[in-house]
C-alpha cells in the first residue's frame, strides 16, 4: 500500500495543518465508531430496563422494539462511518491518480 500524506505527517502536524492537505479523521474513525457503539448499547440497556420496570404492555415493547431500534441505530452508525472512510479513500486515490498522470506527462495523440 503506498504511503500517502495521511501516513507520512505526524499527528500534531496534521492537526495544525490549516491547508487541510493531510487528515486525521481516518486515524480516529475506529475510536469514534467504538464510542458511538458503546453509547448506543448503553442507551439500549437503559431503555430496555426502563420499559421493563413500567410493566404490562411495556414489557413486550422492551423485548421486541428496543432490540430492533438498537440494531437499526448500530447499522446506520456503521454505514455513516463507512461513508466517511469512503470519501477520504476516494480523495486519496484521486490524488494518487492525479500525481501519476502528472508524472507520466501527456500521452501522444493517435
C-alpha positions in Angstrom: 0.0 0.0 0.0 1.6 3.3 -1.0 2.4 6.0 1.6 0.0 8.9 1.4 0.1 12.2 3.1 -2.1 10.9 5.8 0.5 8.3 6.8 3.6 10.5 6.4 2.7 13.5 8.5 2.6 13.2 12.3 -0.5 13.7 14.4 0.3 17.3 15.5 1.5 18.3 12.1 -1.8 17.0 10.6 -3.8 18.6 13.5 -2.4 22.1 12.8 -2.4 21.8 9.0 -4.6 24.8 8.2 -4.4 24.0 4.5 -6.1 20.6 5.1 -3.6 18.7 3.0 -3.5 15.9 5.5 -6.3 14.4 7.5 -6.7 12.8 10.9 -10.2 11.5 10.5 -9.3 8.0 9.3 -6.9 7.6 12.2 -9.7 8.2 14.7 -12.6 6.6 12.8 -12.2 3.3 14.8 -12.3 5.2 18.1 -15.2 7.3 17.1 -17.1 4.2 15.9 -16.3 2.4 19.1 -17.5 5.3 21.3 -20.8 5.5 19.3 -21.4 1.8 19.6 -20.9 1.9 23.4 -23.2 4.9 23.7 -25.9 3.2 21.6 -25.7 0.0 23.5 -25.7 1.9 26.8 -28.8 3.8 25.8 -30.4 0.5 24.7 -29.8 -1.1 28.1 -31.2 1.9 29.9 -34.3 2.0 27.6 -34.8 -1.8 28.0 -34.6 -1.7 31.8 -36.7 1.5 32.0 -39.5 0.0 29.9 -39.3 -3.4 31.8 -40.0 -1.6 35.1 -43.2 0.0 33.7 -44.7 -3.5 33.4 -47.7 -4.6 31.4 -47.6 -4.0 27.7 -44.3 -2.2 28.0 -42.5 -5.5 28.7 -43.4 -6.7 25.3 -42.4 -3.3 23.9 -39.0 -3.7 25.6 -38.4 -7.2 24.3 -39.4 -6.5 20.7 -38.9 -2.8 19.9 -35.8 -1.9 21.8 -33.5 -4.5 20.2 -34.9 -3.6 16.7 -34.3 0.1 17.2 -30.9 -0.6 18.7 -29.9 -2.8 15.7 -31.2 0.0 13.3 -29.0 2.6 15.0 -26.0 0.3 15.0 -26.4 -0.3 11.3 -26.9 3.3 10.5 -23.8 4.3 12.5 -21.7 1.7 10.7 -23.0 2.9 7.3 -22.2 6.5 8.2 -18.7 5.6 9.3 -18.1 3.6 6.1 -19.3 6.6 4.1 -16.8 8.9 5.8 -14.0 6.4 5.2 -15.1 6.0 1.6 -15.0 9.7 0.9 -11.5 10.0 2.3 -10.2 7.0 0.4 -11.7 8.3 -2.8 -9.8 11.5 -2.2 -6.6 9.6 -1.6 -7.0 7.5 -4.7 -7.8 10.6 -6.8 -4.7 12.3 -5.5 -2.6 9.3 -6.4 -4.1 9.1 -9.9 -3.5 12.8 -10.5 0.1 12.6 -9.3 0.7 9.5 -11.5 -0.9 11.3 -14.5 1.2 14.4 -13.9 4.4 12.3 -13.6 3.6 10.4 -16.8 3.2 13.5 -18.8 0.9 14.0 -21.9 0.1 11.0 -23.9 0.7 11.0 -27.7 -2.4 11.6 -29.9 -3.3 8.8 -32.4 
